[in-house]
Amino acid sequence: MSLFRKKSSCHTPLADAPCGARKVALVGNPNVGKSVLFNALTGAYVTVSNYPGTSVEVARGTAVVGGESFEIIDTPGMYSLLPITEEERVARKILLEDSPDMVIHVVDARNLERMLAMTMQLVEAGLPVILVVNIMDEAERLGIAIDIPLLAKRLGIPVIGAAVARKRGLSEIRESLSCFKRSAHTVPDYSRRLENDIAEITGLFRSRFTLSPKAVALLLLQRDQEMTDLVLEAEGEGFAAVEAKIREKIYARRESFHLDLSLERRKITEKLLDGVFRVPDKRKVTLSEKLSRWAVRPLTGVPLLFIVLYYGLYQFVGVFGAGTMVDFLEKKVFEGYFNPRITEIVKDAIPWPVLQELFVGEYGVITLGLRYAVGIIMPIVATFFLFFSVLEDSGYFPRLALLVDRLFKKIGLSGRAVIPMVLGFGCDTMATMVTRTLETVRERIIATLLLSLAIPCSAQLGVIMALLSKAPGALLIWFVCLLLIFLLVGLLAARIIPGETPLFYMELPPLRLPQLSNILTKTYSRMQWYFMEILPLFILASVLLWIGKITFFFEKMAGWTAPVMAAIGLPREAAVAFIFGFFRRDYGAAGLYDLQTKGLLNPRQLTVAAVTLTLFIPCIAQFLIIKRERGLKVALAIGFFVSFFAFGSGYLLNKLLATTGIL
């Protein structure tokens, strides 16, 4: 599809956006508040899908302002109209191929000087730009003063000061949407030499482009291959003269054109901001800034990370979620009240014992599936997503990414991979989908492998922590084993899997106190997604387990796997927990929970079972997502490797514990 052809159809992939709705694209660097603005404008009317031909997700939503409908598009983060990453290429394609009626450029008020260069590019490209200077509250707290009206006058476009997370500026943004009219904006002038070069190139164009001729010429001079191919297609035979002129201009300079252009844009930005952007000579360093610096330095960042993990993951998710809440729901509500009564009702209503067991038997849809999903899994997942949302809303994750980047580089990943890794502790299926945001194919494969092998989901993690917390030594052994395996497999994968080492750059949002409304909204949406996915699978798993019982399949499976269970020091009954684990990892952990309550596992066996099950094959849902994201060959290779590695590790750990007498 040509980047220069306007779309005549009013078709949109968003069902709720009526034909004729004006399109609004949100653009800007990562972590400047685009998604917060998107959510504030669209509410619940949102669809998220892959951009055609890529693995990059794009969110689209509908907003109604002043009785008029708008289709809002949340583009991936971009730093320039010259794309480097796949996300930036997708963002530029949306700007050009979707032909938005308005482009809202969201920038961080604290870094206005650096981000205004992209605003200039959008303006000189002839796009209908609205500039939103976001995070004004943090800038003001730092003593930064920005003259918004003067900046708007100099740029010739609407400029709005906002703090979207605090609902500040939203009414002005909505008003700009409904009242926006294209006007002649200020196109920055470069040096005479560069302007002459641009004029000579644009004078050779015979086609009309979506971007202004000046922007196209600059991208050609920067050797943008995609733009070069598209101009070649548009100009045909006339492209030879254009290409010759570009070579002449670049050769005549004999130095980096990128550096020249960057320096010129910087001078223009400084001129635009003269009298607009004022920073105090001296100011007091706030506690937030101190914490931000401590969080990225290894000497202070690692202790801070352990504090966060101890109080957030162990105490809140493990002790409160997997302990207090599970004890109440699973033992008092389900075992003490719900299951006995529903069993009586089902037995009275259904006279056939075999059919009764489908609903209330050992593997019954209600007594097992619903009990596991609501009584055991739901409180653990809910507390984890609350914890995750607090960290996300506080701005801690980008700092954690910077902290671990050096370590992650050794296992073939960049600091950016910390987001799917942490999210994997909530749901590995969801985290596998998020790996598509990583820069290289190699990095995505390594991250997918490590998620499948050594990252337990929140429900599995919570149950295992509850099981092992009574024996601190067992919990420590489990943690050390997983950490060593994570690093070992990562180091080997980084050396075996071919590909480039990813670059890493990330915008740091302000470190702030999380907002309760944001936390609850994010937690609710994730819980809704998770529960809608988990409950049907639990019901399906219960039906399959019931079929396995009445056909004696599980007895046969237990017999077939008895030598394997014996090799890792576990009783024959433990095979059922691993069968459960194939349906869902958390289902398998809940199976261990039942075995432990029946007294069938001693501390050593429980530790070996917990390590082996954590490393065990990805659940069905995660396997299907791996197949969709990475392909069938990679999914099967990861599945076989993880299975053999899990039982091999269990065998070695059992021998070590038995020999040393630990536990």
C-alpha positions in Angstrom: 0.0 0.0 0.0 1.4 3.3 -1.0 2.1 5.8 1.8 1.1 8.6 -0.6 -2.4 7.5 -1.5 -5.3 9.0 0.4 -8.0 6.4 1.5 -11.4 7.2 0.0 -13.2 4.6 2.0 -14.7 5.4 5.4 -14.3 1.8 6.6 -12.7 1.4 10.0 -11.9 -1.8 11.9 -13.6 -0.4 15.0 -17.2 -1.5 15.0 -18.4 1.4 17.3 -16.8 4.1 15.1 -19.5 5.3 12.7 -18.7 5.8 9.0 -17.5 9.4 8.6 -16.1 9.7 12.1 -13.1 12.0 12.1 -9.8 10.2 12.8 -7.4 11.4 15.6 -3.9 9.8 15.9 -2.1 10.1 19.2 1.7 10.2 18.7 4.8 10.8 20.8 7.6 9.2 22.7 6.9 6.2 24.9 5.9 7.0 28.5 4.6 10.5 27.9 1.0 9.7 28.7 -0.5 8.8 25.2 -2.3 5.8 26.6 -3.6 7.7 29.6 -5.0 10.3 27.2 -6.4 7.5 25.0 -8.2 5.9 27.9 -9.5 9.3 29.1 -11.0 10.1 25.7 -12.4 6.6 24.7 -13.4 4.9 28.0 -14.5 1.4 27.3 -15.1 1.7 23.6 -11.8 0.1 22.5 -10.4 -2.6 20.3 -6.8 -3.8 20.3 -5.4 -5.7 17.3 -2.1 -6.3 15.5 -1.3 -3.8 12.8 -1.5 -5.7 9.4 1.7 -7.6 8.6 3.3 -6.9 12.0 3.2 -8.1 15.6 2.7 -4.6 16.9 -0.5 -3.9 18.7 -2.6 -0.8 17.9 -5.5 0.4 20.1 -8.5 2.1 18.5 -11.4 3.7 20.3 -14.4 5.9 19.9 -14.9 9.3 21.6 -18.0 11.4 21.3 -17.2 15.2 21.8 -19.9 17.8 21.3 -22.2 15.3 19.7 -19.6 14.4 17.1 -17.9 11.0 16.9 -14.1 10.6 16.6 -12.0 7.5 16.1 -9.0 7.7 18.4 -5.9 5.7 17.4 -3.2 5.1 20.0 0.0 4.7 17.9 3.1 2.9 19.2 5.9 5.1 20.6 8.0 7.0 18.1 10.9 9.5 18.4 11.0 10.8 14.8 9.5 10.5 11.4 12.6 8.6 10.4 11.7 5.1 11.8 14.2 2.8 13.4 12.1 0.2 15.2 9.1 -1.8 14.0 6.9 0.3 16.4 8.1 3.5 14.8 7.4 2.2 11.3 3.9 1.2 12.3 3.3 4.6 13.9 4.5 6.4 10.7 2.3 4.1 8.5 -0.7 5.0 10.6 0.0 8.7 10.1 0.3 8.3 6.4 -2.0 5.5 5.4 -4.9 6.2 7.8 -4.8 9.9 6.8 -5.9 11.2 10.3 -7.9 14.4 10.4 -5.9 15.4 13.5 -2.6 14.4 15.0 -2.2 15.0 18.7 1.5 15.1 19.6 1.9 14.3 23.3 5.2 15.5 24.9 6.7 15.5 28.4 6.8 19.1 29.7 10.0 18.4 31.6 11.8 17.3 28.3 10.1 19.8 26.0 13.3 21.0 24.3 14.2 17.4 23.3 10.7 16.4 22.1 9.8 19.6 20.3 12.1 18.4 17.4 9.5 15.8 16.4 6.7 18.4 16.7 8.7 20.4 14.1 8.9 17.4 11.8 5.1 16.8 12.0 4.4 20.5 11.3 6.8 20.7 8.3 5.3 17.4 7.0 2.0 19.3 6.6 0.1 17.2 9.1 -2.8 18.7 11.1 -1.1 18.9 14.5 -2.3 19.6 18.0 0.5 19.8 20.6 -0.3 18.5 24.2 2.4 19.5 26.7 1.7 16.8 29.2 3.0 16.2 32.8 2.8 19.9 33.5 2.2 19.2 37.2 5.6 17.5 37.6 7.3 20.3 35.5 5.8 23.0 37.8 6.9 21.1 40.9 10.4 21.3 39.5 10.1 25.0 39.0 9.8 24.9 35.2 7.6 27.6 33.7 6.2 27.2 30.1 4.5 30.0 28.2 1.9 27.9 26.4 0.2 30.8 24.4 3.6 32.1 23.2 4.6 28.6 22.1 1.3 28.2 20.2 1.8 31.6 18.5 5.3 30.7 17.3 4.3 27.2 16.1 1.0 28.3 14.6 -0.8 25.3 16.0 -3.0 24.7 19.0 -0.9 24.0 22.1 -2.5 22.7 25.4 -0.8 22.4 28.8 -2.0 19.3 30.5 -1.6 16.8 33.3 -3.8 14.0 31.9 -3.3 11.6 34.8 -4.7 14.3 37.0 -7.6 15.1 34.6 -6.1 18.5 33.9 -6.4 19.9 30.4 -8.9 17.2 29.2 -11.7 19.7 28.6 -9.3 21.9 26.5 -8.2 18.8 24.5 -11.8 17.9 23.8 -12.6 21.4 22.8 -9.7 21.4 20.4 -11.0 18.2 18.8 -14.5 19.6 18.1 -13.2 23.1 17.1 -10.1 22.1 15.1 -9.6 23.8 11.8 -6.5 23.5 9.7 -4.6 26.8 9.4 -1.3 27.9 8.0 1.3 26.9 10.6 4.9 28.0 10.9 7.3 25.8 8.9 10.8 26.1 10.3 13.5 27.3 8.0 16.9 25.6 8.0 20.2 27.1 6.9 20.3 28.6 3.4 22.4 25.8 2.2 20.1 23.1 3.4 17.0 25.0 2.1 18.6 25.2 -1.3 19.4 21.5 -1.3 15.7 20.7 -0.4 14.4 23.1 -3.1 16.5 21.5 -5.8 15.3 18.0 -4.8 11.6 19.0 -4.5 11.8 20.8 -7.8 12.3 17.4 -9.5 9.1 15.8 -8.0 6.3 15.1 -10.4 4.0 13.3 -7.9 1.8 14.5 -5.1 2.6 13.0 -1.6 0.7 12.7 1.6 3.7 14.3 3.3 4.9 17.7 2.2 7.6 17.7 -0.5 10.0 19.2 2.0 9.5 16.3 4.5 9.9 13.7 1.7 13.1 15.4 0.6 14.6 15.4 4.1 13.7 11.7 4.5 15.4 10.9 1.2 18.5 12.8 2.3 18.5 10.7 5.5 18.5 7.6 3.3 15.1 6.3 4.5 14.9 3.1 2.5 11.2 2.7 2.7 10.6 6.3 1.6 13.1 5.8 -1.2 11.2 2.7 -2.5 7.9 4.6 -2.4 9.2 7.6 -4.2 10.7 5.3 -6.8 7.3 3.7 -7.3 5.5 7.1 -7.5 8.1 8.9 -9.8 8.9 6.0 -12.1 11.6 6.9 -14.6 11.8 10.4 -13.2 13.3 8.9 -10.0 16.8 8.6 -11.6 17.2 12.4 -11.6 16.0 12.6 -7.9 18.4 9.9 -6.9 21.3 11.6 -8.7 20.6 14.9 -7.0 20.4 13.2 -3.6 23.8 11.5 -4.1 25.3 14.8 -5.2 24.0 16.7 -2.1 25.2 14.0 0.3 28.6 13.6 -1.4 29.1 17.4 -1.4 28.7 17.6 2.4 31.3 14.8 3.0 30.0 14.5 6.6 27.1 13.0 8.4 23.9 14.5 7.1 22.0 13.2 10.2 24.3 15.2 12.4 23.9 18.3 10.3 20.1 18.1 10.4 20.0 17.3 14.1 22.1 20.3 14.9 20.0 22.6 12.8 16.8 21.3 14.4 18.3 21.9 17.8 19.1 25.5 16.9 15.5 26.1 15.7 14.1 24.4 18.9 16.2 26.7 21.1 15.0 29.7 19.2 11.4 28.6 19.5 11.8 28.1 23.2 13.6 31.3 24.0 11.3 33.0 26.5 8.9 30.1 26.4 10.7 27.5 28.5 12.3 28.7 31.8 14.2 26.6 34.2 15.3 27.8 37.7 19.0 28.2 38.2 18.9 26.3 41.5 16.1 24.2 42.8 15.6 21.7 45.6 15.9 18.0 44.7 12.6 16.4 45.6 12.2 13.0 47.4 10.7 11.6 44.1 13.8 12.5 42.2 16.0 11.0 44.9 14.0 7.7 44.8 14.2 7.8 41.0 18.0 8.0 41.1 18.3 5.3 43.8 16.1 3.0 41.8 18.4 2.9 38.8 21.7 2.6 40.7 22.8 -1.1 41.5 24.0 -0.2 45.0 20.6 1.2 46.0 18.4 -0.2 43.3 18.9 -3.9 44.2 17.9 -3.4 47.9 14.9 -1.3 46.8 13.9 -4.1 44.4 14.1 -6.7 47.2 12.0 -4.5 49.4 9.4 -4.2 46.7 9.4 -8.0 46.0 9.2 -8.8 49.7 6.3 -6.6 50.7 4.6 -6.6 47.3 5.1 -10.2 46.0 5.7 -12.2 49.1 3.7 -10.5 51.8 0.8 -9.1 49.7 0.4 -11.7 47.0 1.9 -14.8 48.8 0.8 -14.3 52.4 -2.3 -12.2 52.1 -3.6 -13.4 48.6 -2.5 -17.0 48.6 -2.8 -17.4 52.4 -5.5 -15.4 54.1 -7.9 -14.9 51.1 -7.5 -18.4 49.8 -8.0 -19.9 53.2 -11.3 -18.0 53.6 -12.7 -18.6 50.1 -11.5 -22.2 49.6 -11.9 -23.6 53.0 -14.7 -21.6 54.6 -16.8 -20.6 51.6 -16.4 -23.6 49.3 -15.5 -26.6 51.5 -17.4 -25.4 54.5 -20.6 -24.1 52.9 -20.9 -24.1 49.0 -19.7 -27.5 48.0 -21.7 -29.6 50.6 -25.0 -27.8 49.6 -24.4 -27.9 45.9 -23.6 -31.6 46.2 -26.9 -32.2 47.9 -28.8 -30.3 45.2 -27.1 -32.1 42.3 -27.6 -35.5 43.8 -31.2 -34.8 44.3 -31.6 -33.5 40.8 -29.5 -36.1 38.9 -30.1 -39.8 39.7 -27.1 -41.2 37.8 -23.9 -41.3 39.9 -21.6 -41.1 36.8 -23.3 -37.9 35.7 -23.3 -36.5 39.2 -19.5 -36.7 39.3 -19.3 -34.5 36.2 -20.6 -31.6 38.4 -19.8 -32.5 42.0 -17.3 -35.4 42.0 -13.6 -35.4 42.5 -13.1 -33.7 39.2 -16.5 -32.0 39.1 -17.1 -28.8 37.1 -18.5 -27.1 40.2 -16.6 -28.7 43.1 -13.2 -28.7 41.4 -13.3 -26.3 38.4 -15.2 -23.5 40.1 -13.5 -24.0 43.4 -10.1 -23.8 41.8 -10.9 -20.8 39.6 -12.7 -18.7 42.3 -11.5 -20.1 45.6 -7.8 -20.6 44.9 -6.8 -18.8 41.7 -8.9 -15.6 41.7 -7.7 -14.1 45.0 -4.0 -14.7 44.0 -4.4 -13.2 40.5 -6.4 -10.2 41.9 -3.7 -9.4 44.5 -0.9 -9.7 41.9 -2.6 -7.5 39.4 -3.2 -4.9 42.1 0.5 -5.0 42.9 1.4 -4.9 39.2 -0.9 -1.9 38.6 0.6 0.0 41.6 4.2 -0.5 40.2 3.0 0.5 36.7 1.2 3.6 37.8 4.1 4.8 40.0 6.5 4.8 37.0 8.8 2.1 38.6 9.0 -0.3 35.7 11.1 1.9 33.4 13.6 2.4 36.2 13.6 -1.4 36.9 14.3 -1.9 33.1 17.4 0.4 33.4 18.5 -1.4 36.6 18.5 -4.9 35.0 19.6 -3.9 31.5 23.2 -4.8 32.0 22.3 -8.3 33.4 19.7 -8.9 30.8 22.2 -8.1 28.0 24.2 -11.2 29.1 21.1 -13.5 28.5 20.3 -11.9 25.1 17.7 -9.5 26.3 17.5 -5.7 26.9 16.1 -3.9 29.9 12.8 -3.6 28.0 12.2 -7.3 28.5 11.6 -6.8 32.2 8.0 -5.8 31.4 6.9 -9.1 30.0 9.0 -11.0 32.6 7.3 -9.2 35.5 3.9 -9.5 33.7 4.6 -13.3 33.4 4.3 -13.5 37.2 0.7 -12.5 36.6 -0.1 -14.6 33.5 2.5 -16.2 31.2 0.0 -16.2 28.3 -0.5 -12.5 28.5 3.2 -11.9 28.9 4.0 -14.0 25.8 1.8 -11.7 23.8 3.6 -8.7 25.2 7.0 -10.1 24.0 6.0 -8.8 20.5 7.0 -5.3 21.8 10.7 -6.5 22.0 12.9 -5.2 19.2 14.4 -8.3 17.6 13.1 -11.8 16.7 16.0 -13.3 18.7 15.0 -11.4 21.8 11.4 -12.5 21.5 12.3 -16.2 21.2 14.6 -16.0 24.3 12.0 -14.2 26.3 9.3 -16.7 25.2 11.6 -19.6 26.2 12.3 -18.1 29.7 8.7 -17.3 30.3 7.7 -20.9 29.4 10.4 -22.4 31.6 11.2 -20.3 34.7 8.5 -17.7 35.3 5.5 -19.0 37.3 2.2 -17.2 36.8 0.7 -15.5 39.8 -1.8 -18.3 40.7 0.9 -21.0 40.5 3.4 -18.7 42.3 0.8 -17.9 45.1 -0.1 -21.6 45.7 3.5 -22.7 45.7 4.5 -19.9 48.1 1.6 -20.9 50.4 2.8 -24.5 50.2 6.5 -23.8 50.9 6.2 -20.8 53.2 5.8 -23.1 56.3 9.3 -24.4 55.5 11.5 -21.4 54.7 14.4 -23.6 53.6 12.2 -25.2 51.0 11.0 -21.8 49.7 14.7 -20.6 49.5 15.8 -23.8 47.6 12.9 -23.3 45.1 13.8 -19.7 44.5 17.5 -20.3 44.1 16.9 -23.2 41.7 14.6 -21.1 39.5 17.0 -18.1 39.5 20.0 -20.3 38.6 18.0 -22.0 35.8 16.7 -18.7 34.5 20.3 -17.3 34.2 21.8 -20.6 32.9 19.3 -21.2 30.2 19.4 -17.5 29.3 23.2 -17.5 28.9 23.1 -20.6 26.8 20.3 -19.3 24.6 22.1 -16.0 24.1 25.1 -18.0 22.7 23.1 -20.6 20.7 20.3 -18.5 19.1 21.6 -16.4 16.2 20.7 -12.7 15.8 21.5 -9.2 16.8 21.9 -7.9 20.4 19.1 -5.4 20.9 19.7 -1.7 21.6 18.0 -0.2 24.6 16.6 3.3 25.2 13.6 4.2 27.3 11.8 7.4 28.4 11.6 7.8 32.1 8.2 9.0 33.3 7.9 10.8 36.6 8.0 8.7 39.8 4.8 9.5 41.6 2.2 8.2 44.0 -0.2 5.9 42.1 -3.8 7.1 41.7 -6.4 4.7 43.2 -8.8 5.2 40.2 -6.0 4.2 37.7 -5.0 1.2 39.8 -8.6 -0.1 40.1 -9.3 0.5 36.4 -6.2 -1.4 35.3 -6.8 -4.2 37.8 -10.4 -4.6 36.8 -9.6 -4.8 33.0 -6.8 -7.3 33.6 -9.0 -9.4 35.9 -11.8 -9.3 33.4 -9.5 -10.5 30.7 -7.9 -13.2 32.8 -11.1 -14.5 34.3 -12.9 -14.7 31.0 -10.0 -16.8 29.7 -9.5 -18.9 32.8 -13.0 -20.0 33.8 -13.9 -21.7 30.4 -10.5 -23.5 30.5 -11.1 -24.7 34.1 -14.6 -26.0 33.1 -13.1 -27.7 30.0 -10.3 -29.2 32.1 -12.8 -30.5 34.6 -14.8 -32.2 31.9 -11.7 -33.7 30.4 -10.5 -34.9 33.8 -13.9 -36.4 34.4 -13.7 -38.2 31.1 -10.2 -39.4 32.0 -11.5 -40.8 35.3 -14.5 -42.7 34.0 -12.4 -44.2 31.1 -9.6 -45.1 33.6 -7.3 -43.0 31.5 -5.7 -41.4 34.5 -5.0 -44.7 36.2 -3.3 -45.8 33.0 -1.4 -42.5 32.8 -0.4 -42.8 36.5 0.9 -46.3 35.7 2.9 -45.1 32.6 4.4 -42.2 34.5 5.1 -44.1 37.7 8.8 -44.7 36.8 9.2 -41.0 36.0 7.6 -40.0 39.3 9.7 -42.5 41.2 12.9 -41.1 39.5 12.2 -37.7 40.9 11.2 -39.1 44.3 7.5 -38.4 44.1 4.5 -40.8 44.8 2.4 -42.1 41.9 -0.5 -39.8 42.8 1.7 -36.7 41.9 1.2 -37.6 38.2 -2.3 -36.2 38.3 -0.9 -32.8 39.4 1.4 -32.8 36.3 -1.6 -33.8 34.1 -3.5 -30.8 35.6 -0.4 -28.7 34.9 -0.8 -29.4 31.2 -4.2 -27.8 31.1 -3.0 -24.9 33.2 0.1 -24.3 35.3 -2.0 -23.0 38.2 -4.3 -26.0 38.0 -1.3 -28.2 38.5 -0.2 -26.1 41.5 -3.7 -26.5 43.0 -3.3 -30.2 42.5 -0.2 -30.2 44.6 -2.2 -28.2 47.2 -4.7 -31.0 47.4 -1.9 -33.7 47.7 -0.2 -31.7 50.5 -3.5 -31.3 52.4 -3.9 -35.1 52.2 -0.4 -35.6 53.7 1.0 -37.4 50.6 4.1 -35.2 50.2 6.9 -34.6 52.7 9.0 -31.3 52.6 11.6 -32.8 50.2 9.0 -34.2 47.8 7.0 -31.0 48.0 10.1 -28.9 47.0 11.1 -31.3 44.2 7.5 -31.3 42.9 7.2 -27.5 43.1 10.5 -26.9 41.2 9.6 -29.5 38.5 6.0 -28.3 38.1 7.2 -24.7 37.8 9.6 -25.7 35.0 7.0 -28.0 33.4 5.5 -27.7 29.9 3.6 -24.4 29.2 -0.2 -24.7 29.7 -2.4 -25.1 26.7 -3.3 -21.4 26.5 0.3 -20.3 26.6 1.3 -23.0 24.1 -1.3 -21.8 21.6 -0.1 -18.2 22.0 3.5 -19.3 21.4 2.4 -21.1 18.3 0.6 -18.0 17.1 3.4 -15.6 17.9 6.5 -17.6 17.1 5.3 -20.4 14.8 4.6 -24.2 15.3 8.3 -25.2 15.1 9.4 -22.9 17.8 6.4 -23.8 20.0 7.1 -27.5 19.7 10.8 -27.0 20.3 10.2 -25.0 23.4 7.6 -27.5 24.6 9.9 -30.5 24.3 12.9 -28.8 25.7 11.0 -27.4 28.7 9.5 -30.8 29.5 12.8 -32.8 29.4 14.6 -30.0 31.2 12.0 -29.9 34.0 12.1 -33.6 34.8 15.9 -33.6 34.5 16.2 -30.8 37.0 13.7 -32.5 39.3 15.8 -35.7 39.2 19.1 -33.9 40.0 17.5 -31.8 42.8 15.9 -34.9 44.4 19.3 -36.7 44.3 21.0 -33.6 45.8 18.5 -33.2 48.6 18.4 -37.0 49.4 22.2 -37.2 49.5 22.8 -34.1 51.6 19.8 -34.7 53.9 18.5 -31.2 53.5 14.8 -31.0 54.3 
